[in-house]
């Protein structure tokens, strides 16, 4: 989802200043999911990377992928 694709409606005060936003629930939930994903990435940014080959090996070992 791109910011420009949001179907946002704004609530304004008597001076026309935006004070709140209304989003369709689906868009709001998608934004919350994106925020959660970003928080996980931030928490793990200092963890060492695992090579792709090792990930495949572990998935096969644990039965998530077949040979």
N, C-alpha and C positions, 0 to 999 in steps of 0.2 A: 504494500500500500504506500502510495506517495502522499505527502501532505496535501498537495493540490487536489487530490482525488477525494479527500474527506468531504462528507456532506454535512459540514458544520453550520450551525445557526448560532448567532451571537446574541447575548442579552446585553443591553446597553443601559447606562444610567441616563438621567435627564439631560446630561451634557453630551450624550452620544459616545461616551467612553465605554469600550467593551469591558464587561465585568464577569462574564461567564460564557460558557459554550455548551451547546446541546449537540450531541452526536447520536446517530443510530446505535443501538446497543451492540450490534455486531461489530461496528467499527471501534467502539470503546473497548470491547473484549479483545479485539485483535491488537489494539495498542497496549493493553495490559500485558498480553502475552509477549509482545515485542520487548516491553520494558523488563519483564522477567528474564527473557533470554539475554538481554544486555547485562543484567545484574550477574547472571551466571558467568558470562564471559569475563566480566570485570574481576570476579572472585578468582577465576582460574588463570588469569593472564600470566602469572609467574610460574605456573606449573610447566614442567618439561613436556615438549611435544612427543607424541608416539608416532613412529614411522607408519605409513599406510600399510606396509607389508605385515607389520606386527599386529595392527588392528585386525586385519583379515585373518591372520593366524589364530588370534584369540577368539574371534567370532566362530571360526570353524571348530576350535577346541571346545567351546562352550555350547556347540550345537545350534548356533544361530544361522550359520551358513553351511551349505553342503559343498563338498569338493567338486 
